[in-house]
């Protein structure tokens, strides 16, 4: 299986509580630490 890696589209926002917003392309996945995800849209 050949998996290609490419640049991840992300944006860091917030001042007191920083948040990373990640934009996924079709068929992309993200793995987060348990309890770290606060929102999914």
N, C-alpha and C positions, 0 to 999 in steps of 0.2 A: 504494500500500500504506500503510495507516494503522497505525503501531505505537504502542501506548500504553505510557507509562513509568509505573512505580509504585515504591513504596518496596521496597528489597531487604531481605529478612530475613537478618540476619547477627549473629554473636556473636564478640567478640574474647576469646581466652583465653590463658593462659600468663603466666609471669613472665620467665624467662630467655629462652625461645624463644616469641615470640608467634605465635599461629595465628588465622586468620580462618575461622570456620565459616559457610558460606552455605547457606541452605535454599532450594532452587529449587522453584517451582511447576511443574506439568506444562507442557511445551513451552517452558520457560525455559532459557537457556544462560548459561554464564559463560566468559569468555576470560581466561586467566592468562598471565603472562609465562613464557617458556620456562625450564624448570628450577625454577619457583617452586612448582608443585603438589607437595605431599608425600603426599597421600592422597585417595582418592575412594571413596565408599561408595554 
